[in-house]
């Protein structure tokens, strides 16, 4: 075969190959842009567990949480206002539409309390403290998924402790209501009071 003819065939083959690759890339992009919340959530299962029920202990349960709360926290991760190890990088990889789909998906799931040991005596004291300092925002013993509040009852204790440490250190900003209540609690009971409340939430299984 003449060299010129081989060159023409090679160019034609390359063009076909590039067109096929481009089509495949376009199909993949279109598929990802149209992914449902359930499809997107499959990427979260490795840490947060199927259905948002984490195997813990430092990774929180997220199945059943408020849609608005998840949107707020994901925005905080992406902006850096909410401190994290890897969630900041992960959150930046999602579009607002993707985050909205994830939030809608997880808000429709059933909350699964973490099965974990706790101190019954501390939990009893924590129940009283929750009622006095926390119930107004975290209703039903911390079980209710409020618009701007997390579910605390049945959440992993280490996660709650790490999160509270971020709040107390100033790494994460408290709301005015929370700051006022936490300040009163610590003044009355010290940090032991906070530990007691965490044991109370762990007891809600």
MDAnalysis code that builds the backbone (N, CA, C; Angstrom):
import MDAnalysis as mda
import numpy as np

u = mda.Universe.empty(615, n_residues=205, atom_resindex=np.repeat(np.arange(205), 3), trajectory=True)
u.add_TopologyAttr("name", ["N", "CA", "C"] * 205)
u.add_TopologyAttr("resid", np.arange(1, 206))
u.add_TopologyAttr("resname", ["UNK", "UNK", "UNK", "UNK", "UNK", "UNK", "UNK", "UNK", "UNK", "UNK", "UNK", "UNK", "UNK", "UNK", "UNK", "UNK", "UNK", "UNK", "UNK", "UNK", "UNK", "UNK", "UNK", "UNK", "UNK", "UNK", "UNK", "UNK", "UNK", "UNK", "UNK", "UNK", "UNK", "UNK", "UNK", "UNK", "UNK", "UNK", "UNK", "UNK", "UNK", "UNK", "UNK", "UNK", "UNK", "UNK", "UNK", "UNK", "UNK", "UNK", "UNK", "UNK", "UNK", "UNK", "UNK", "UNK", "UNK", "UNK", "UNK", "UNK", "UNK", "UNK", "UNK", "UNK", "UNK", "UNK", "UNK", "UNK", "UNK", "UNK", "UNK", "UNK", "UNK", "UNK", "UNK", "UNK", "UNK", "UNK", "UNK", "UNK", "UNK", "UNK", "UNK", "UNK", "UNK", "UNK", "UNK", "UNK", "UNK", "UNK", "UNK", "UNK", "UNK", "UNK", "UNK", "UNK", "UNK", "UNK", "UNK", "UNK", "UNK", "UNK", "UNK", "UNK", "UNK", "UNK", "UNK", "UNK", "UNK", "UNK", "UNK", "UNK", "UNK", "UNK", "UNK", "UNK", "UNK", "UNK", "UNK", "UNK", "UNK", "UNK", "UNK", "UNK", "UNK", "UNK", "UNK", "UNK", "UNK", "UNK", "UNK", "UNK", "UNK", "UNK", "UNK", "UNK", "UNK", "UNK", "UNK", "UNK", "UNK", "UNK", "UNK", "UNK", "UNK", "UNK", "UNK", "UNK", "UNK", "UNK", "UNK", "UNK", "UNK", "UNK", "UNK", "UNK", "UNK", "UNK", "UNK", "UNK", "UNK", "UNK", "UNK", "UNK", "UNK", "UNK", "UNK", "UNK", "UNK", "UNK", "UNK", "UNK", "UNK", "UNK", "UNK", "UNK", "UNK", "UNK", "UNK", "UNK", "UNK", "UNK", "UNK", "UNK", "UNK", "UNK", "UNK", "UNK", "UNK", "UNK", "UNK", "UNK", "UNK", "UNK", "UNK", "UNK", "UNK", "UNK", "UNK", "UNK", "UNK", "UNK", "UNK", "UNK", "UNK"])
u.atoms.positions = np.array([
    [0.849, -1.192, 0.000],
    [0.000, 0.000, 0.000],
    [0.882, 1.239, 0.000],
    [0.573, 2.234, -0.860],
    [1.368, 3.459, -0.916],
    [1.369, 4.179, 0.428],
    [2.496, 4.866, 0.711],
    [2.654, 5.557, 1.998],
    [1.552, 6.595, 2.203],
    [1.190, 7.325, 1.150],
    [0.164, 8.363, 1.270],
    [-1.172, 7.762, 1.687],
    [-1.508, 6.576, 1.098],
    [-2.768, 5.920, 1.424],
    [-2.770, 5.454, 2.880],
    [-1.606, 4.923, 3.348],
    [-1.525, 4.468, 4.737],
    [-1.720, 5.654, 5.683],
    [-1.158, 6.801, 5.302],
    [-1.280, 7.992, 6.148],
    [-2.744, 8.437, 6.237],
    [-3.432, 8.400, 5.093],
    [-4.845, 8.802, 5.078],
    [-5.674, 7.885, 5.966],
    [-5.420, 6.571, 5.872],
    [-6.165, 5.608, 6.685],
    [-5.863, 5.786, 8.173],
    [-4.588, 6.081, 8.490],
    [-4.197, 6.278, 9.898],
    [-4.915, 7.485, 10.507],
    [-4.955, 8.595, 9.717],
    [-5.638, 9.808, 10.171],
    [-7.124, 9.550, 10.357],
    [-7.716, 8.799, 9.425],
    [-9.139, 8.492, 9.507],
    [-9.430, 7.646, 10.752],
    [-8.554, 6.670, 10.993],
    [-8.735, 5.819, 12.176],
    [-8.606, 6.610, 13.458],
    [-7.640, 7.526, 13.485],
    [-7.435, 8.355, 14.668],
    [-8.665, 9.222, 14.932],
    [-9.223, 9.757, 13.851],
    [-10.408, 10.609, 13.979],
    [-11.585, 9.822, 14.554],
    [-11.751, 8.597, 14.043],
    [-12.840, 7.744, 14.552],
    [-12.632, 7.426, 16.024],
    [-11.361, 7.099, 16.385],
    [-11.056, 6.775, 17.780],
    [-11.315, 7.944, 18.701],
    [-10.893, 9.142, 18.288],
    [-11.107, 10.334, 19.098],
    [-12.590, 10.640, 19.243],
    [-13.323, 10.438, 18.167],
    [-14.765, 10.691, 18.221],
    [-15.441, 9.747, 19.205],
    [-15.020, 8.474, 19.183],
    [-15.602, 7.485, 20.098],
    [-15.273, 7.823, 21.543],
    [-13.996, 8.203, 21.780],
    [-13.578, 8.570, 23.142],
    [-14.347, 9.773, 23.634],
    [-14.500, 10.773, 22.743],
    [-15.232, 11.978, 23.096],
    [-16.686, 11.663, 23.429],
    [-17.286, 10.761, 22.653],
    [-18.676, 10.376, 22.889],
    [-18.819, 9.677, 24.234],
    [-17.855, 8.786, 24.546],
    [-17.905, 8.076, 25.820],
    [-17.766, 9.038, 26.984],
    [-16.855, 10.012, 26.847],
    [-16.658, 11.001, 27.914],
    [-17.919, 11.838, 28.099],
    [-18.544, 12.193, 26.973],
    [-19.772, 12.983, 27.053],
    [-20.884, 12.216, 27.732],
    [-21.000, 10.901, 27.400],
    [-22.017, 10.071, 28.018],
    [-21.782, 9.962, 29.526],
    [-20.503, 9.814, 29.924],
    [-20.175, 9.684, 31.342],
    [-20.522, 10.956, 32.088],
    [-20.176, 12.113, 31.481],
    [-20.464, 13.402, 32.098],
    [-21.962, 13.602, 32.240],
    [-22.697, 13.227, 31.196],
    [-24.149, 13.366, 31.232],
    [-24.742, 12.456, 32.301],
    [-24.181, 11.246, 32.447],
    [-24.678, 10.306, 33.438],
    [-24.471, 10.840, 34.845],
    [-23.259, 11.412, 35.110],
    [-22.962, 11.926, 36.441],
    [-23.818, 13.141, 36.764],
    [-24.041, 13.998, 35.764],
    [-24.837, 15.193, 36.009],
    [-26.284, 14.840, 36.305],
    [-26.711, 13.693, 35.837],
    [-28.083, 13.275, 36.079],
    [-28.210, 12.246, 37.182],
    [-27.157, 12.064, 37.988],
    [-27.166, 11.062, 39.051],
    [-28.187, 11.416, 40.121],
    [-28.868, 10.403, 40.617],
    [-29.845, 10.616, 41.686],
    [-29.127, 10.725, 43.027],
    [-29.870, 11.135, 44.037],
    [-29.286, 11.212, 45.369],
    [-28.796, 9.864, 45.860],
    [-29.540, 8.814, 45.521],
    [-29.151, 7.467, 45.931],
    [-27.845, 7.050, 45.265],
    [-27.690, 7.389, 44.002],
    [-26.454, 7.064, 43.277],
    [-25.269, 7.818, 43.866],
    [-25.471, 9.098, 44.169],
    [-24.409, 9.902, 44.750],
    [-24.038, 9.399, 46.137],
    [-25.043, 8.933, 46.885],
    [-24.817, 8.468, 48.251],
    [-23.972, 7.200, 48.304],
    [-23.929, 6.463, 47.201],
    [-23.119, 5.240, 47.165],
    [-21.653, 5.552, 47.433],
    [-21.232, 6.778, 47.094],
    [-19.850, 7.186, 47.331],
    [-19.593, 7.483, 48.809],
    [-20.674, 7.679, 49.562],
    [-20.559, 8.024, 50.985],
    [-20.591, 6.789, 51.890],
    [-21.032, 5.652, 51.315],
    [-21.229, 4.442, 52.114],
    [-19.961, 3.949, 52.795],
    [-18.813, 4.169, 52.151],
    [-17.565, 3.650, 52.710],
    [-17.284, 4.160, 54.105],
    [-17.659, 5.420, 54.378],
    [-17.422, 6.014, 55.703],
    [-18.690, 6.060, 56.551],
    [-19.794, 6.474, 55.929],
    [-21.027, 6.683, 56.690],
    [-21.939, 5.464, 56.715],
    [-21.544, 4.410, 56.017],
    [-22.309, 3.175, 56.045],
    [-23.537, 3.205, 55.148],
    [-24.006, 2.036, 54.699],
    [-25.220, 1.964, 53.891],
    [-26.387, 2.582, 54.643],
    [-27.145, 3.419, 53.972],
    [-28.284, 4.061, 54.616],
    [-27.894, 5.130, 55.610],
    [-26.608, 5.523, 55.607],
    [-26.158, 6.553, 56.539],
    [-25.983, 6.071, 57.951],
    [-25.982, 4.737, 58.157],
    [-25.796, 4.156, 59.489],
    [-24.328, 3.775, 59.646],
    [-23.548, 4.671, 60.213],
    [-22.102, 4.495, 60.338],
    [-21.730, 3.376, 61.297],
    [-20.621, 2.711, 60.985],
    [-20.084, 1.699, 61.892],
    [-19.219, 2.356, 62.961],
    [-19.074, 3.696, 62.880],
    [-18.408, 4.518, 63.889],
    [-16.941, 4.212, 64.086],
    [-16.400, 4.768, 65.183],
    [-17.073, 5.642, 66.152],
    [-16.890, 7.134, 65.881],
    [-15.929, 7.511, 65.037],
    [-15.676, 8.940, 64.808],
    [-16.440, 9.481, 63.607],
    [-17.066, 8.587, 62.833],
    [-17.839, 9.005, 61.668],
    [-19.316, 9.014, 62.030],
    [-20.000, 10.121, 61.859],
    [-21.381, 10.215, 62.338],
    [-22.401, 9.473, 61.492],
    [-23.491, 9.081, 62.141],
    [-24.666, 8.611, 61.423],
    [-25.301, 9.819, 60.752],
    [-25.747, 9.659, 59.510],
    [-26.374, 10.779, 58.815],
    [-27.720, 10.420, 58.192],
    [-28.100, 9.159, 58.208],
    [-29.401, 8.776, 57.681],
    [-30.511, 9.328, 58.563],
    [-31.450, 10.079, 57.982],
    [-32.573, 10.603, 58.754],
    [-32.390, 12.020, 59.257],
    [-31.222, 12.632, 58.992],
    [-31.001, 13.992, 59.479],
    [-31.796, 15.005, 58.655],
    [-31.946, 16.187, 59.190],
    [-32.685, 17.252, 58.513],
    [-32.006, 17.644, 57.200],
    [-32.814, 17.845, 56.178],
    [-32.283, 18.268, 54.880],
    [-31.582, 19.610, 55.003],
    [-32.227, 20.550, 55.702],
    [-31.645, 21.891, 55.852],
    [-30.337, 21.845, 56.636],
    [-30.296, 20.986, 57.651],
    [-29.081, 20.887, 58.460],
    [-27.921, 20.339, 57.626],
    [-28.197, 19.323, 56.802],
    [-27.140, 18.759, 55.980],
    [-26.645, 19.767, 54.955],
    [-27.551, 20.524, 54.363],
    [-27.148, 21.555, 53.410],
    [-26.232, 22.577, 54.082],
    [-26.594, 22.968, 55.302],
    [-25.810, 23.963, 56.041],
    [-24.413, 23.440, 56.372],
    [-24.347, 22.181, 56.824],
    [-23.059, 21.607, 57.210],
    [-22.170, 21.379, 55.994],
    [-22.738, 20.883, 54.899],
    [-21.945, 20.668, 53.687],
    [-21.392, 21.987, 53.147],
    [-22.196, 23.035, 53.233],
    [-21.722, 24.353, 52.820],
    [-20.573, 24.806, 53.727],
    [-20.713, 24.495, 55.022],
    [-19.663, 24.836, 55.977],
    [-18.380, 24.080, 55.722],
    [-18.501, 22.815, 55.353],
    [-17.315, 22.024, 55.009],
    [-16.602, 22.634, 53.804],
    [-17.377, 22.943, 52.782],
    [-16.798, 23.466, 51.544],
    [-16.103, 24.812, 51.753],
    [-16.681, 25.649, 52.630],
    [-16.114, 26.980, 52.867],
    [-14.987, 26.961, 53.898],
    [-14.921, 25.856, 54.672],
    [-13.917, 25.781, 55.726],
    [-14.418, 26.264, 57.074],
    [-15.657, 26.739, 57.143],
    [-16.213, 27.212, 58.411],
    [-16.444, 26.061, 59.383],
    [-16.703, 24.880, 58.844],
    [-16.832, 23.688, 59.686],
    [-15.547, 22.879, 59.524],
    [-14.764, 22.723, 60.594],
    [-13.485, 22.013, 60.492],
    [-13.689, 20.537, 60.172],
    [-12.731, 19.963, 59.455],
    [-12.852, 18.556, 59.071],
    [-11.485, 17.990, 58.728],
    [-11.447, 16.689, 58.545],
    [-10.221, 16.036, 58.087],
    [-10.250, 15.939, 56.559],
    [-11.281, 15.271, 56.029],
    [-11.371, 15.114, 54.575],
    [-12.664, 15.680, 53.981],
    [-13.663, 15.967, 54.834],
    [-14.954, 16.402, 54.294],
    [-14.866, 17.723, 53.549],
    [-13.932, 18.577, 53.915],
    [-13.772, 19.839, 53.199],
    [-13.454, 19.602, 51.733],
    [-12.523, 18.678, 51.486],
    [-12.149, 18.367, 50.097],
    [-13.291, 17.666, 49.366],
    [-13.968, 16.780, 50.078],
    [-15.069, 16.043, 49.459],
    [-16.209, 16.988, 49.091],
    [-16.567, 17.875, 50.015],
    [-17.694, 18.788, 49.783],
    [-17.450, 19.693, 48.583],
    [-16.205, 20.100, 48.387],
    [-15.878, 20.970, 47.258],
    [-16.060, 20.264, 45.916],
    [-16.079, 18.937, 45.933],
    [-16.217, 18.178, 44.696],
    [-17.649, 18.031, 44.223],
    [-18.609, 18.475, 45.042],
    [-20.019, 18.370, 44.668],
    [-20.568, 19.726, 44.229],
    [-21.477, 19.697, 43.276],
    [-22.181, 20.913, 42.902],
    [-23.303, 21.151, 43.911],
    [-23.879, 22.348, 43.887],
    [-24.995, 22.639, 44.792],
    [-26.165, 21.710, 44.523],
    [-26.340, 21.370, 43.255],
    [-27.419, 20.456, 42.883],
    [-27.169, 19.070, 43.467],
    [-25.914, 18.608, 43.413],
    [-25.568, 17.300, 43.975],
    [-25.812, 17.279, 45.481],
    [-25.385, 18.325, 46.172],
    [-25.554, 18.395, 47.623],
    [-27.039, 18.394, 47.986],
    [-27.838, 19.109, 47.209],
    [-29.280, 19.142, 47.451],
    [-29.893, 17.749, 47.291],
    [-29.419, 17.008, 46.288],
    [-29.919, 15.638, 46.077],
    [-29.507, 14.733, 47.230],
    [-28.261, 14.872, 47.689],
    [-27.782, 14.067, 48.822],
    [-28.586, 14.375, 50.080],
    [-28.790, 15.661, 50.336],
    [-29.527, 16.070, 51.528],
    [-30.953, 15.538, 51.498],
    [-31.580, 15.604, 50.346],
    [-32.943, 15.095, 50.203],
    [-32.974, 13.583, 50.421],
    [-31.973, 12.895, 49.855],
    [-31.900, 11.444, 49.997],
    [-31.747, 11.026, 51.455],
    [-30.780, 11.604, 52.154],
    [-30.523, 11.199, 53.533],
    [-31.653, 11.612, 54.482],
    [-32.342, 12.710, 54.178],
    [-33.441, 13.145, 55.043],
    [-34.620, 12.178, 54.984],
    [-34.693, 11.393, 53.928],
    [-35.794, 10.439, 53.770],
    [-35.505, 9.075, 54.413],
    [-34.272, 8.881, 54.849],
    [-33.896, 7.589, 55.425],
    [-34.248, 7.502, 56.904],
    [-34.246, 6.286, 57.410],
    [-34.533, 6.049, 58.826],
    [-33.265, 6.231, 59.653],
    [-33.383, 6.935, 60.775],
    [-32.257, 7.111, 61.690],
    [-31.990, 5.788, 62.404],
    [-30.748, 5.352, 62.413],
    [-30.361, 4.105, 63.084],
    [-29.412, 4.453, 64.232],
    [-29.862, 4.356, 65.493],
    [-29.006, 4.699, 66.634],
    [-27.787, 3.791, 66.716],
    [-26.667, 4.363, 67.111],
    [-25.437, 3.583, 67.259],
    [-25.519, 2.719, 68.517],
    [-25.107, 1.485, 68.401],
    [-25.053, 0.572, 69.544],
    [-23.679, 0.716, 70.185],
    [-23.650, 1.278, 71.372],
    [-22.373, 1.560, 72.023],
    [-22.526, 1.532, 73.544],
    [-21.446, 1.229, 74.250],
    [-21.508, 1.214, 75.718],
    [-21.598, 2.632, 76.269],
    [-22.209, 2.767, 77.433],
    [-22.328, 4.068, 78.088],
    [-22.441, 3.846, 79.594],
    [-22.195, 4.903, 80.350],
    [-22.285, 4.853, 81.802],
    [-23.710, 5.232, 82.208],
    [-24.433, 4.282, 82.794],
    [-25.845, 4.494, 83.128],
    [-26.043, 5.631, 84.131],
    [-25.137, 5.729, 85.093],
    [-25.244, 6.787, 86.106],
    [-25.061, 8.162, 85.462],
    [-24.058, 8.266, 84.596],
    [-23.830, 9.535, 83.903],
    [-24.987, 9.854, 82.950],
    [-25.519, 8.829, 82.315],
    [-26.635, 9.032, 81.394],
    [-27.855, 9.574, 82.127],
    [-28.085, 9.103, 83.342],
    [-29.217, 9.573, 84.142],
    [-29.056, 11.051, 84.479],
    [-27.844, 11.440, 84.873],
    [-27.565, 12.838, 85.147],
    [-27.658, 13.658, 83.862],
    [-27.162, 13.078, 82.772],
    [-27.202, 13.764, 81.478],
    [-28.613, 14.039, 80.995],
    [-29.550, 13.134, 81.320],
    [-30.948, 13.321, 80.928],
    [-31.516, 14.595, 81.550],
    [-31.176, 14.828, 82.807],
    [-31.654, 16.027, 83.507],
    [-31.032, 17.290, 82.895],
    [-29.746, 17.197, 82.595],
    [-29.054, 18.352, 82.023],
    [-29.547, 18.667, 80.614],
    [-29.819, 17.610, 79.855],
    [-30.365, 17.823, 78.511],
    [-31.692, 18.562, 78.601],
    [-32.532, 18.117, 79.508],
    [-33.849, 18.731, 79.671],
    [-33.734, 20.218, 80.002],
    [-32.751, 20.559, 80.815],
    [-32.588, 21.944, 81.266],
    [-31.893, 22.829, 80.231],
    [-30.893, 22.281, 79.559],
    [-30.055, 23.127, 78.700],
    [-30.204, 22.896, 77.192],
    [-30.690, 21.731, 76.786],
    [-30.638, 21.382, 75.354],
    [-31.989, 21.104, 74.695],
    [-32.979, 20.745, 75.508],
    [-34.244, 20.261, 74.956],
    [-34.955, 21.287, 74.071],
    [-34.790, 22.547, 74.349],
    [-35.509, 23.563, 73.589],
    [-35.165, 23.513, 72.103],
    [-33.912, 23.228, 71.786],
    [-33.490, 23.136, 70.375],
    [-33.448, 21.695, 69.878],
    [-33.013, 20.777, 70.751],
    [-32.907, 19.360, 70.384],
    [-34.044, 18.600, 71.050],
    [-35.220, 18.714, 70.474],
    [-36.439, 18.190, 71.088],
    [-36.493, 16.663, 71.134],
    [-37.418, 16.185, 71.968],
    [-37.660, 14.748, 72.120],
    [-36.383, 14.014, 72.536],
    [-35.664, 14.607, 73.482],
    [-34.441, 13.962, 73.975],
    [-33.316, 13.921, 72.957],
    [-33.366, 14.832, 72.000],
    [-32.327, 14.853, 70.968],
    [-32.622, 13.962, 69.782],
    [-33.846, 13.424, 69.714],
    [-34.199, 12.483, 68.648],
    [-34.795, 13.164, 67.417],
    [-35.293, 14.370, 67.588],
    [-36.019, 15.026, 66.503],
    [-35.076, 15.710, 65.532],
    [-35.323, 15.517, 64.249],
    [-34.504, 16.145, 63.204],
    [-35.066, 17.518, 62.904],
    [-34.580, 18.535, 63.626],
    [-35.027, 19.901, 63.394],
    [-34.359, 20.471, 62.151],
    [-34.904, 21.567, 61.639],
    [-34.384, 22.179, 60.419],
    [-32.912, 22.558, 60.545],
    [-32.567, 23.167, 61.695],
    [-31.193, 23.661, 61.851],
    [-30.428, 22.958, 62.961],
    [-30.891, 21.793, 63.365],
    [-30.233, 21.084, 64.467],
    [-30.030, 19.611, 64.123],
    [-28.928, 19.075, 64.601],
    [-28.610, 17.673, 64.336],
    [-29.371, 16.748, 65.266],
    [-29.514, 15.491, 64.844],
    [-30.014, 14.453, 65.749],
    [-28.852, 14.060, 66.649],
    [-29.075, 14.097, 67.952],
    [-28.014, 13.778, 68.910],
    [-28.232, 12.423, 69.584],
    [-29.479, 12.053, 69.812],
    [-29.785, 10.791, 70.483],
    [-29.384, 9.616, 69.599],
    [-28.502, 8.762, 70.108],
    [-28.061, 7.611, 69.341],
    [-26.886, 7.893, 68.433],
    [-26.338, 9.105, 68.521],
    [-25.147, 9.432, 67.737],
    [-23.913, 8.868, 68.444],
    [-22.847, 8.629, 67.698],
    [-21.622, 8.087, 68.276],
    [-20.993, 9.067, 69.273],
    [-20.635, 8.550, 70.459],
    [-20.050, 9.411, 71.490],
    [-18.750, 10.075, 71.059],
    [-17.790, 9.357, 70.479],
    [-16.546, 10.030, 70.077],
    [-16.800, 11.181, 69.113],
    [-17.724, 10.994, 68.183],
    [-18.030, 12.064, 67.241],
    [-18.584, 13.283, 67.970],
    [-19.511, 13.059, 68.901],
    [-20.077, 14.170, 69.656],
    [-18.999, 14.882, 70.475],
    [-18.098, 14.110, 71.047],
    [-17.017, 14.694, 71.859],
    [-16.061, 15.509, 70.998],
    [-15.697, 14.980, 69.827],
    [-14.804, 15.717, 68.926],
    [-15.466, 17.018, 68.459],
    [-16.758, 16.925, 68.145],
    [-17.480, 18.100, 67.659],
    [-17.581, 19.164, 68.740],
    [-17.883, 18.738, 69.964],
    [-17.977, 19.701, 71.060],
    [-16.614, 20.338, 71.341],
    [-15.562, 19.559, 71.205],
    [-14.213, 20.098, 71.400],
    [-13.932, 21.199, 70.376],
    [-14.401, 21.014, 69.135],
    [-14.234, 22.050, 68.110],
    [-14.998, 23.314, 68.484],
    [-16.205, 23.138, 69.011],
    [-16.996, 24.293, 69.430],
    [-16.313, 25.033, 70.581],
    [-15.859, 24.284, 71.584],
    [-15.268, 24.904, 72.768],
    [-13.944, 25.603, 72.466],
    [-13.208, 25.065, 71.494],
    [-11.914, 25.656, 71.142],
    [-12.055, 26.872, 70.221],
    [-13.252, 27.046, 69.678],
    [-13.473, 28.154, 68.750],
    [-13.204, 27.792, 67.308],
    [-12.794, 26.551, 67.039],
    [-12.557, 26.125, 65.653],
    [-13.866, 26.113, 64.859],
    [-14.955, 25.865, 65.560],
    [-16.268, 25.883, 64.932],
    [-17.152, 26.840, 65.727],
    [-17.845, 27.695, 65.029],
    [-18.632, 28.727, 65.705],
    [-19.981, 28.197, 66.183],
    [-20.318, 28.505, 67.431],
    [-21.624, 28.143, 67.976],
    [-22.648, 29.215, 67.588],
    [-23.906, 28.811, 67.529],
    [-24.964, 29.801, 67.394],
    [-25.074, 30.552, 68.717],
    [-25.714, 31.714, 68.707],
    [-25.847, 32.498, 69.931],
    [-26.594, 31.725, 71.016],
    [-27.649, 31.009, 70.606],
    [-28.439, 30.239, 71.577],
    [-27.599, 29.131, 72.197],
    [-26.865, 28.417, 71.360],
    [-26.045, 27.322, 71.851],
    [-24.949, 27.840, 72.776],
    [-24.298, 28.906, 72.378],
    [-23.210, 29.470, 73.176],
    [-23.696, 29.871, 74.559],
    [-24.858, 30.460, 74.620],
    [-25.429, 30.895, 75.895],
    [-25.731, 29.704, 76.797],
    [-26.327, 28.654, 76.222],
    [-26.680, 27.471, 77.001],
    [-25.441, 26.704, 77.463],
    [-24.468, 26.543, 76.578],
    [-23.244, 25.818, 76.926],
    [-22.488, 26.556, 78.025],
    [-22.444, 27.857, 77.929],
    [-21.760, 28.664, 78.943],
    [-22.402, 28.468, 80.312],
    [-23.720, 28.461, 80.357],
    [-24.437, 28.256, 81.616],
    [-24.200, 26.851, 82.159],
    [-24.210, 25.866, 81.257],
    [-23.996, 24.478, 81.676],
    [-22.607, 24.290, 82.271],
    [-21.601, 24.802, 81.601],
    [-20.231, 24.638, 82.090],
    [-20.034, 25.379, 83.418],
    [-20.659, 26.530, 83.549],
    [-20.551, 27.284, 84.791],
    [-21.165, 26.508, 85.947],
    [-22.262, 25.800, 85.674],
    [-22.966, 25.054, 86.722],
    [-22.358, 23.677, 86.987],
    [-21.939, 22.978, 85.939],
    [-21.516, 21.589, 86.095],
    [-20.105, 21.290, 85.584],
    [-19.463, 22.263, 84.945],
    [-18.150, 22.010, 84.376],
    [-18.243, 21.117, 83.151],
    [-17.115, 20.701, 82.627],
    [-17.118, 19.848, 81.431],
    [-17.663, 18.455, 81.727],
    [-17.701, 18.079, 83.014],
    [-18.312, 16.791, 83.375],
    [-19.787, 16.777, 82.984],
    [-20.399, 17.949, 83.042],
    [-21.794, 18.037, 82.627],
    [-21.964, 17.718, 81.153],
    [-21.043, 18.193, 80.341],
    [-21.083, 17.886, 78.915],
    [-20.899, 16.393, 78.672],
    [-19.981, 15.780, 79.406],
    [-19.744, 14.335, 79.263],
    [-20.998, 13.554, 79.648],
    [-21.677, 14.024, 80.685],
    [-22.896, 13.339, 81.136],
    [-23.973, 13.385, 80.049],
    [-24.101, 14.527, 79.400],
    [-25.083, 14.658, 78.336],
    [-24.754, 13.737, 77.167],
    [-23.474, 13.615, 76.851],
    [-23.057, 12.717, 75.765],
    [-23.419, 11.270, 76.100],
    [-23.233, 10.873, 77.351],
    [-23.610, 9.514, 77.772],
    [-25.127, 9.332, 77.693],
    [-25.875, 10.394, 77.982],
    [-27.327, 10.315, 77.842],
    [-27.716, 10.054, 76.393],
    [-27.104, 10.774, 75.458],
    [-27.418, 10.571, 74.050],
    [-27.029, 9.152, 73.608],
    [-25.922, 8.663, 74.128],
    [-25.498, 7.296, 73.773],
    [-26.478, 6.254, 74.295],
    [-27.159, 6.584, 75.378],
    [-28.098, 5.629, 75.978],
    [-29.398, 5.520, 75.170],
    [-29.642, 6.467, 74.269],
    [-30.875, 6.465, 73.486],
    [-30.740, 5.539, 72.277],
    [-30.802, 4.259, 72.551],
    [-30.620, 3.243, 71.507],
    [-31.930, 2.547, 71.161],
])
